[in-house]
Amino acid sequence: MLNFKNLKYIFLIVLVVPGFYFAILFVNSLSNKPDIKDIGIIKFDDIISNQSVTNNQELIEGNQNDEDFSYKLIGIRSGGKDSSVVVKKANKEYLVVVGQMLEGRFELIEVTNNSAIFRNGQKVYRINYDEKN
């Protein structure tokens, strides 16, 4: 016959052991606090890009003089050093961050509200954002 006293102890052990385990986890979670770091105040002047292309004679609008640079600007994310653009050529789209090379040839040097400026050696190309497309 079953000994009900032993069955009662087995049942209590099955309930008490997970109870202690969860109590330890609870105490551990109370003692762990997030590490919040103070990043200070971000000023708008720090976000604005200090680099700008001022030599307009070097600037080539779109693809007027170079057939290789036939990209279309379809998206802009402006944010200082973390700015990026999405350009499209034929059926391929490229995400390019400031300082990164596009297809290993054109470096994105500046992003403004409605244009992006790329450089290939001495040549500089500006693509304007066309909202119609």
CNS distance restraints for C-alpha pairs under 8 A (distance, minus, plus):
assign (resid   2 and name CA) (resid   7 and name CA) 7.74 0.50 0.50
assign (resid   3 and name CA) (resid   7 and name CA) 6.44 0.50 0.50
assign (resid   4 and name CA) (resid   8 and name CA) 6.04 0.50 0.50
assign (resid   5 and name CA) (resid   9 and name CA) 6.53 0.50 0.50
assign (resid   6 and name CA) (resid  10 and name CA) 6.29 0.50 0.50
assign (resid   7 and name CA) (resid  11 and name CA) 6.16 0.50 0.50
assign (resid   8 and name CA) (resid  12 and name CA) 6.23 0.50 0.50
assign (resid   9 and name CA) (resid  13 and name CA) 6.17 0.50 0.50
assign (resid  10 and name CA) (resid  14 and name CA) 6.24 0.50 0.50
assign (resid  11 and name CA) (resid  15 and name CA) 6.45 0.50 0.50
assign (resid  12 and name CA) (resid  16 and name CA) 5.89 0.50 0.50
assign (resid  13 and name CA) (resid  17 and name CA) 5.89 0.50 0.50
assign (resid  14 and name CA) (resid  18 and name CA) 7.14 0.50 0.50
assign (resid  15 and name CA) (resid  19 and name CA) 6.33 0.50 0.50
assign (resid  16 and name CA) (resid  20 and name CA) 6.19 0.50 0.50
assign (resid  17 and name CA) (resid  21 and name CA) 6.33 0.50 0.50
assign (resid  18 and name CA) (resid  22 and name CA) 6.13 0.50 0.50
assign (resid  19 and name CA) (resid  23 and name CA) 6.12 0.50 0.50
assign (resid  20 and name CA) (resid  24 and name CA) 6.18 0.50 0.50
assign (resid  21 and name CA) (resid  25 and name CA) 6.37 0.50 0.50
assign (resid  22 and name CA) (resid  26 and name CA) 6.07 0.50 0.50
assign (resid  23 and name CA) (resid  27 and name CA) 6.28 0.50 0.50
assign (resid  24 and name CA) (resid  28 and name CA) 6.11 0.50 0.50
assign (resid  25 and name CA) (resid  29 and name CA) 6.13 0.50 0.50
assign (resid  26 and name CA) (resid  30 and name CA) 6.35 0.50 0.50
assign (resid  27 and name CA) (resid  31 and name CA) 6.46 0.50 0.50
assign (resid  28 and name CA) (resid  32 and name CA) 6.45 0.50 0.50
assign (resid  42 and name CA) (resid  46 and name CA) 7.25 0.50 0.50
assign (resid  43 and name CA) (resid  47 and name CA) 7.11 0.50 0.50
assign (resid  44 and name CA) (resid  48 and name CA) 6.75 0.50 0.50
assign (resid  46 and name CA) (resid  80 and name CA) 7.99 0.50 0.50
assign (resid  47 and name CA) (resid  79 and name CA) 6.56 0.50 0.50
assign (resid  47 and name CA) (resid  80 and name CA) 4.73 0.50 0.50
assign (resid  47 and name CA) (resid  81 and name CA) 7.36 0.50 0.50
assign (resid  48 and name CA) (resid  79 and name CA) 7.72 0.50 0.50
assign (resid  48 and name CA) (resid  80 and name CA) 5.29 0.50 0.50
assign (resid  49 and name CA) (resid  80 and name CA) 5.22 0.50 0.50
assign (resid  49 and name CA) (resid  81 and name CA) 6.89 0.50 0.50
assign (resid  49 and name CA) (resid 110 and name CA) 7.89 0.50 0.50
assign (resid  51 and name CA) (resid 110 and name CA) 7.33 0.50 0.50
assign (resid  52 and name CA) (resid 110 and name CA) 6.85 0.50 0.50
assign (resid  53 and name CA) (resid 110 and name CA) 7.96 0.50 0.50
assign (resid  55 and name CA) (resid  59 and name CA) 6.99 0.50 0.50
assign (resid  58 and name CA) (resid 122 and name CA) 7.85 0.50 0.50
assign (resid  58 and name CA) (resid 123 and name CA) 6.42 0.50 0.50
assign (resid  58 and name CA) (resid 124 and name CA) 6.03 0.50 0.50
assign (resid  59 and name CA) (resid 123 and name CA) 7.35 0.50 0.50
assign (resid  59 and name CA) (resid 124 and name CA) 5.17 0.50 0.50
assign (resid  59 and name CA) (resid 125 and name CA) 5.84 0.50 0.50
assign (resid  59 and name CA) (resid 126 and name CA) 6.78 0.50 0.50
assign (resid  60 and name CA) (resid  64 and name CA) 7.02 0.50 0.50
assign (resid  60 and name CA) (resid  65 and name CA) 7.18 0.50 0.50
assign (resid  60 and name CA) (resid 123 and name CA) 7.62 0.50 0.50
assign (resid  60 and name CA) (resid 124 and name CA) 6.09 0.50 0.50
assign (resid  60 and name CA) (resid 125 and name CA) 4.94 0.50 0.50
assign (resid  60 and name CA) (resid 126 and name CA) 6.30 0.50 0.50
assign (resid  61 and name CA) (resid 125 and name CA) 6.06 0.50 0.50
assign (resid  61 and name CA) (resid 126 and name CA) 5.30 0.50 0.50
assign (resid  61 and name CA) (resid 127 and name CA) 6.69 0.50 0.50
assign (resid  62 and name CA) (resid  69 and name CA) 7.62 0.50 0.50
assign (resid  62 and name CA) (resid  70 and name CA) 7.27 0.50 0.50
assign (resid  62 and name CA) (resid  71 and name CA) 7.93 0.50 0.50
assign (resid  62 and name CA) (resid 125 and name CA) 6.35 0.50 0.50
assign (resid  62 and name CA) (resid 126 and name CA) 5.77 0.50 0.50
assign (resid  62 and name CA) (resid 127 and name CA) 5.22 0.50 0.50
assign (resid  62 and name CA) (resid 128 and name CA) 7.53 0.50 0.50
assign (resid  63 and name CA) (resid  67 and name CA) 6.13 0.50 0.50
assign (resid  63 and name CA) (resid  68 and name CA) 7.82 0.50 0.50
assign (resid  63 and name CA) (resid  69 and name CA) 5.64 0.50 0.50
assign (resid  63 and name CA) (resid  70 and name CA) 5.55 0.50 0.50
assign (resid  63 and name CA) (resid  71 and name CA) 7.98 0.50 0.50
assign (resid  63 and name CA) (resid 125 and name CA) 7.79 0.50 0.50
assign (resid  66 and name CA) (resid  70 and name CA) 7.99 0.50 0.50
assign (resid  70 and name CA) (resid  89 and name CA) 6.49 0.50 0.50
assign (resid  71 and name CA) (resid  87 and name CA) 6.06 0.50 0.50
assign (resid  71 and name CA) (resid  88 and name CA) 5.45 0.50 0.50
assign (resid  71 and name CA) (resid  89 and name CA) 4.84 0.50 0.50
assign (resid  71 and name CA) (resid 127 and name CA) 7.74 0.50 0.50
assign (resid  72 and name CA) (resid  87 and name CA) 5.40 0.50 0.50
assign (resid  72 and name CA) (resid  88 and name CA) 5.08 0.50 0.50
assign (resid  72 and name CA) (resid  89 and name CA) 6.41 0.50 0.50
assign (resid  72 and name CA) (resid 127 and name CA) 6.98 0.50 0.50
assign (resid  72 and name CA) (resid 129 and name CA) 7.90 0.50 0.50
assign (resid  73 and name CA) (resid  85 and name CA) 7.30 0.50 0.50
assign (resid  73 and name CA) (resid  86 and name CA) 6.20 0.50 0.50
assign (resid  73 and name CA) (resid  87 and name CA) 4.53 0.50 0.50
assign (resid  73 and name CA) (resid  88 and name CA) 6.45 0.50 0.50
assign (resid  73 and name CA) (resid 115 and name CA) 7.75 0.50 0.50
assign (resid  73 and name CA) (resid 116 and name CA) 7.75 0.50 0.50
assign (resid  73 and name CA) (resid 127 and name CA) 6.29 0.50 0.50
assign (resid  73 and name CA) (resid 128 and name CA) 6.69 0.50 0.50
assign (resid  73 and name CA) (resid 129 and name CA) 5.42 0.50 0.50
assign (resid  73 and name CA) (resid 130 and name CA) 7.34 0.50 0.50
assign (resid  74 and name CA) (resid  85 and name CA) 7.72 0.50 0.50
assign (resid  74 and name CA) (resid  86 and name CA) 5.65 0.50 0.50
assign (resid  74 and name CA) (resid  87 and name CA) 5.59 0.50 0.50
assign (resid  74 and name CA) (resid  88 and name CA) 6.81 0.50 0.50
assign (resid  74 and name CA) (resid 129 and name CA) 6.66 0.50 0.50
assign (resid  74 and name CA) (resid 130 and name CA) 7.59 0.50 0.50
assign (resid  74 and name CA) (resid 133 and name CA) 7.65 0.50 0.50
assign (resid  75 and name CA) (resid  85 and name CA) 5.49 0.50 0.50
assign (resid  75 and name CA) (resid  86 and name CA) 4.77 0.50 0.50
assign (resid  75 and name CA) (resid  87 and name CA) 6.96 0.50 0.50
assign (resid  75 and name CA) (resid 129 and name CA) 7.61 0.50 0.50
assign (resid  76 and name CA) (resid  83 and name CA) 7.77 0.50 0.50
assign (resid  76 and name CA) (resid  84 and name CA) 6.15 0.50 0.50
assign (resid  76 and name CA) (resid  85 and name CA) 4.48 0.50 0.50
assign (resid  76 and name CA) (resid  86 and name CA) 6.41 0.50 0.50
assign (resid  76 and name CA) (resid 111 and name CA) 7.69 0.50 0.50
assign (resid  76 and name CA) (resid 113 and name CA) 7.54 0.50 0.50
assign (resid  76 and name CA) (resid 114 and name CA) 7.47 0.50 0.50
assign (resid  76 and name CA) (resid 115 and name CA) 7.98 0.50 0.50
assign (resid  77 and name CA) (resid  83 and name CA) 5.42 0.50 0.50
assign (resid  77 and name CA) (resid  84 and name CA) 5.14 0.50 0.50
assign (resid  77 and name CA) (resid  85 and name CA) 6.00 0.50 0.50
assign (resid  78 and name CA) (resid  82 and name CA) 7.35 0.50 0.50
assign (resid  78 and name CA) (resid  83 and name CA) 4.49 0.50 0.50
assign (resid  78 and name CA) (resid  84 and name CA) 6.51 0.50 0.50
assign (resid  78 and name CA) (resid 111 and name CA) 6.47 0.50 0.50
assign (resid  78 and name CA) (resid 112 and name CA) 6.79 0.50 0.50
assign (resid  78 and name CA) (resid 113 and name CA) 6.87 0.50 0.50
assign (resid  79 and name CA) (resid  83 and name CA) 4.68 0.50 0.50
assign (resid  81 and name CA) (resid  98 and name CA) 6.64 0.50 0.50
assign (resid  82 and name CA) (resid  97 and name CA) 6.76 0.50 0.50
assign (resid  82 and name CA) (resid  98 and name CA) 6.72 0.50 0.50
assign (resid  83 and name CA) (resid  97 and name CA) 5.95 0.50 0.50
assign (resid  83 and name CA) (resid  98 and name CA) 5.82 0.50 0.50
assign (resid  83 and name CA) (resid 111 and name CA) 6.43 0.50 0.50
assign (resid  84 and name CA) (resid  95 and name CA) 6.94 0.50 0.50
assign (resid  84 and name CA) (resid  96 and name CA) 5.46 0.50 0.50
assign (resid  84 and name CA) (resid  97 and name CA) 4.14 0.50 0.50
assign (resid  84 and name CA) (resid  98 and name CA) 5.89 0.50 0.50
assign (resid  84 and name CA) (resid 111 and name CA) 7.09 0.50 0.50
assign (resid  85 and name CA) (resid  95 and name CA) 5.82 0.50 0.50
assign (resid  85 and name CA) (resid  96 and name CA) 5.45 0.50 0.50
assign (resid  85 and name CA) (resid  97 and name CA) 6.59 0.50 0.50
assign (resid  85 and name CA) (resid 111 and name CA) 7.56 0.50 0.50
assign (resid  85 and name CA) (resid 116 and name CA) 7.32 0.50 0.50
assign (resid  86 and name CA) (resid  93 and name CA) 6.71 0.50 0.50
assign (resid  86 and name CA) (resid  94 and name CA) 5.51 0.50 0.50
assign (resid  86 and name CA) (resid  95 and name CA) 4.54 0.50 0.50
assign (resid  86 and name CA) (resid  96 and name CA) 6.35 0.50 0.50
assign (resid  87 and name CA) (resid  93 and name CA) 5.68 0.50 0.50
assign (resid  87 and name CA) (resid  94 and name CA) 5.31 0.50 0.50
assign (resid  87 and name CA) (resid  95 and name CA) 6.64 0.50 0.50
assign (resid  87 and name CA) (resid  96 and name CA) 7.78 0.50 0.50
assign (resid  88 and name CA) (resid  92 and name CA) 5.67 0.50 0.50
assign (resid  88 and name CA) (resid  93 and name CA) 4.36 0.50 0.50
assign (resid  88 and name CA) (resid  94 and name CA) 6.25 0.50 0.50
assign (resid  89 and name CA) (resid  93 and name CA) 6.54 0.50 0.50
assign (resid  94 and name CA) (resid 102 and name CA) 7.60 0.50 0.50
assign (resid  96 and name CA) (resid 100 and name CA) 6.11 0.50 0.50
assign (resid  96 and name CA) (resid 101 and name CA) 7.18 0.50 0.50
assign (resid  96 and name CA) (resid 102 and name CA) 6.46 0.50 0.50
assign (resid  96 and name CA) (resid 108 and name CA) 7.01 0.50 0.50
assign (resid  97 and name CA) (resid 108 and name CA) 6.87 0.50 0.50
assign (resid  98 and name CA) (resid 107 and name CA) 7.75 0.50 0.50
assign (resid  98 and name CA) (resid 108 and name CA) 5.08 0.50 0.50
assign (resid  98 and name CA) (resid 109 and name CA) 5.63 0.50 0.50
assign (resid  98 and name CA) (resid 110 and name CA) 6.45 0.50 0.50
assign (resid  98 and name CA) (resid 111 and name CA) 7.45 0.50 0.50
assign (resid  99 and name CA) (resid 107 and name CA) 6.08 0.50 0.50
assign (resid  99 and name CA) (resid 108 and name CA) 5.45 0.50 0.50
assign (resid  99 and name CA) (resid 109 and name CA) 5.80 0.50 0.50
assign (resid 100 and name CA) (resid 107 and name CA) 5.68 0.50 0.50
assign (resid 100 and name CA) (resid 108 and name CA) 5.98 0.50 0.50
assign (resid 101 and name CA) (resid 105 and name CA) 6.15 0.50 0.50
assign (resid 101 and name CA) (resid 106 and name CA) 5.35 0.50 0.50
assign (resid 101 and name CA) (resid 107 and name CA) 4.32 0.50 0.50
assign (resid 101 and name CA) (resid 108 and name CA) 6.47 0.50 0.50
assign (resid 102 and name CA) (resid 106 and name CA) 4.96 0.50 0.50
assign (resid 102 and name CA) (resid 107 and name CA) 6.03 0.50 0.50
assign (resid 102 and name CA) (resid 108 and name CA) 7.34 0.50 0.50
assign (resid 105 and name CA) (resid 120 and name CA) 6.17 0.50 0.50
assign (resid 106 and name CA) (resid 118 and name CA) 5.82 0.50 0.50
assign (resid 106 and name CA) (resid 119 and name CA) 5.39 0.50 0.50
assign (resid 106 and name CA) (resid 120 and name CA) 4.88 0.50 0.50
assign (resid 107 and name CA) (resid 118 and name CA) 5.28 0.50 0.50
assign (resid 107 and name CA) (resid 119 and name CA) 5.15 0.50 0.50
assign (resid 107 and name CA) (resid 120 and name CA) 6.47 0.50 0.50
assign (resid 108 and name CA) (resid 116 and name CA) 7.34 0.50 0.50
assign (resid 108 and name CA) (resid 117 and name CA) 6.03 0.50 0.50
assign (resid 108 and name CA) (resid 118 and name CA) 4.44 0.50 0.50
assign (resid 108 and name CA) (resid 119 and name CA) 6.54 0.50 0.50
assign (resid 109 and name CA) (resid 116 and name CA) 7.92 0.50 0.50
assign (resid 109 and name CA) (resid 117 and name CA) 5.82 0.50 0.50
assign (resid 109 and name CA) (resid 118 and name CA) 5.65 0.50 0.50
assign (resid 109 and name CA) (resid 119 and name CA) 6.79 0.50 0.50
assign (resid 110 and name CA) (resid 116 and name CA) 5.89 0.50 0.50
assign (resid 110 and name CA) (resid 117 and name CA) 5.17 0.50 0.50
assign (resid 110 and name CA) (resid 118 and name CA) 7.26 0.50 0.50
assign (resid 111 and name CA) (resid 115 and name CA) 6.14 0.50 0.50
assign (resid 111 and name CA) (resid 116 and name CA) 4.59 0.50 0.50
assign (resid 111 and name CA) (resid 117 and name CA) 6.44 0.50 0.50
assign (resid 112 and name CA) (resid 116 and name CA) 6.23 0.50 0.50
assign (resid 114 and name CA) (resid 128 and name CA) 5.92 0.50 0.50
assign (resid 114 and name CA) (resid 129 and name CA) 5.11 0.50 0.50
assign (resid 115 and name CA) (resid 126 and name CA) 6.69 0.50 0.50
assign (resid 115 and name CA) (resid 127 and name CA) 5.45 0.50 0.50
assign (resid 115 and name CA) (resid 128 and name CA) 4.25 0.50 0.50
assign (resid 115 and name CA) (resid 129 and name CA) 5.50 0.50 0.50
assign (resid 116 and name CA) (resid 126 and name CA) 5.64 0.50 0.50
assign (resid 116 and name CA) (resid 127 and name CA) 5.35 0.50 0.50
assign (resid 116 and name CA) (resid 128 and name CA) 6.64 0.50 0.50
assign (resid 117 and name CA) (resid 124 and name CA) 6.88 0.50 0.50
assign (resid 117 and name CA) (resid 125 and name CA) 5.56 0.50 0.50
assign (resid 117 and name CA) (resid 126 and name CA) 4.40 0.50 0.50
assign (resid 117 and name CA) (resid 127 and name CA) 6.48 0.50 0.50
assign (resid 118 and name CA) (resid 124 and name CA) 5.69 0.50 0.50
assign (resid 118 and name CA) (resid 125 and name CA) 5.05 0.50 0.50
assign (resid 118 and name CA) (resid 126 and name CA) 6.32 0.50 0.50
assign (resid 119 and name CA) (resid 123 and name CA) 5.72 0.50 0.50
assign (resid 119 and name CA) (resid 124 and name CA) 4.37 0.50 0.50
assign (resid 119 and name CA) (resid 125 and name CA) 6.13 0.50 0.50
assign (resid 120 and name CA) (resid 124 and name CA) 6.36 0.50 0.50
